[in-house]
């Protein structure tokens, strides 16, 4: 419910806060997150989790675990055909 421009600046401020604290953005407490943007609620914690973020990219060639596994299988098959993979 926030305009992109505002969200962009909010995320930038959160990244700066995390850098200053020496932690990953996903490790910021709800209190720290709210110090930047009071509208932030508990739901954001799951969104900021690195694995959840990674697994949200499910398009072909994306970073989701299932897509990376598919890519690894494709490369293994290709290498098998080349006679180089054991």
One Martini backbone bead per residue (centre of mass of N, CA, C, O) as a GRO file, in nm:
protein
   86
    1UNK     BB    1   0.049   0.066   0.009
    2UNK     BB    2   0.312   0.183  -0.129
    3UNK     BB    3   0.489   0.371  -0.299
    4UNK     BB    4   0.765   0.299  -0.466
    5UNK     BB    5   0.940   0.542  -0.387
    6UNK     BB    6   0.903   0.500  -0.082
    7UNK     BB    7   0.998   0.208  -0.066
    8UNK     BB    8   1.281   0.254  -0.174
    9UNK     BB    9   1.373   0.440   0.061
   10UNK     BB   10   1.312   0.248   0.291
   11UNK     BB   11   1.503   0.021   0.206
   12UNK     BB   12   1.758   0.192   0.210
   13UNK     BB   13   1.738   0.254   0.517
   14UNK     BB   14   1.749  -0.044   0.607
   15UNK     BB   15   2.023  -0.110   0.490
   16UNK     BB   16   2.179   0.100   0.650
   17UNK     BB   17   2.103  -0.009   0.928
   18UNK     BB   18   2.228  -0.288   0.890
   19UNK     BB   19   2.516  -0.192   0.838
   20UNK     BB   20   2.553  -0.042   1.108
   21UNK     BB   21   2.483  -0.317   1.274
   22UNK     BB   22   2.611  -0.574   1.123
   23UNK     BB   23   2.360  -0.686   0.952
   24UNK     BB   24   2.115  -0.836   0.820
   25UNK     BB   25   1.808  -0.741   0.727
   26UNK     BB   26   1.674  -1.009   0.852
   27UNK     BB   27   1.797  -0.922   1.159
   28UNK     BB   28   1.604  -0.719   1.213
   29UNK     BB   29   1.401  -0.579   1.414
   30UNK     BB   30   1.094  -0.461   1.447
   31UNK     BB   31   1.184  -0.203   1.587
   32UNK     BB   32   1.390  -0.118   1.372
   33UNK     BB   33   1.196  -0.110   1.134
   34UNK     BB   34   0.999   0.101   1.273
   35UNK     BB   35   1.210   0.336   1.286
   36UNK     BB   36   1.164   0.380   0.971
   37UNK     BB   37   0.863   0.218   0.954
   38UNK     BB   38   0.565   0.208   1.126
   39UNK     BB   39   0.392   0.013   0.920
   40UNK     BB   40   0.541  -0.219   1.002
   41UNK     BB   41   0.504  -0.568   1.024
   42UNK     BB   42   0.536  -0.906   1.081
   43UNK     BB   43   0.526  -0.991   0.773
   44UNK     BB   44   0.814  -0.886   0.686
   45UNK     BB   45   1.001  -1.103   0.798
   46UNK     BB   46   0.947  -1.319   0.571
   47UNK     BB   47   1.032  -1.138   0.330
   48UNK     BB   48   1.341  -1.086   0.436
   49UNK     BB   49   1.408  -1.363   0.396
   50UNK     BB   50   1.633  -1.508   0.199
   51UNK     BB   51   1.488  -1.773   0.117
   52UNK     BB   52   1.219  -1.648   0.037
   53UNK     BB   53   1.332  -1.464  -0.177
   54UNK     BB   54   1.464  -1.679  -0.351
   55UNK     BB   55   1.191  -1.861  -0.384
   56UNK     BB   56   1.028  -1.634  -0.550
   57UNK     BB   57   1.216  -1.718  -0.801
   58UNK     BB   58   1.037  -1.927  -1.039
   59UNK     BB   59   1.153  -1.879  -1.289
   60UNK     BB   60   1.325  -1.948  -1.542
   61UNK     BB   61   1.643  -1.923  -1.392
   62UNK     BB   62   1.598  -1.894  -1.110
   63UNK     BB   63   1.659  -1.903  -0.741
   64UNK     BB   64   1.502  -2.129  -0.681
   65UNK     BB   65   1.561  -2.433  -0.572
   66UNK     BB   66   1.414  -2.583  -0.802
   67UNK     BB   67   1.564  -2.432  -1.036
   68UNK     BB   68   1.853  -2.506  -0.960
   69UNK     BB   69   1.814  -2.811  -0.976
   70UNK     BB   70   1.742  -2.813  -1.275
   71UNK     BB   71   2.011  -2.693  -1.372
   72UNK     BB   72   2.191  -2.915  -1.262
   73UNK     BB   73   2.062  -3.148  -1.421
   74UNK     BB   74   2.121  -3.033  -1.701
   75UNK     BB   75   2.430  -3.030  -1.673
   76UNK     BB   76   2.468  -3.329  -1.611
   77UNK     BB   77   2.351  -3.431  -1.876
   78UNK     BB   78   2.549  -3.285  -2.060
   79UNK     BB   79   2.806  -3.412  -1.942
   80UNK     BB   80   2.734  -3.704  -2.002
   81UNK     BB   81   2.728  -3.661  -2.314
   82UNK     BB   82   3.045  -3.576  -2.303
   83UNK     BB   83   3.205  -3.777  -2.095
   84UNK     BB   84   3.286  -3.589  -1.812
   85UNK     BB   85   3.085  -3.714  -1.609
   86UNK     BB   86   3.104  -3.891  -1.268
   0.00000   0.00000   0.00000
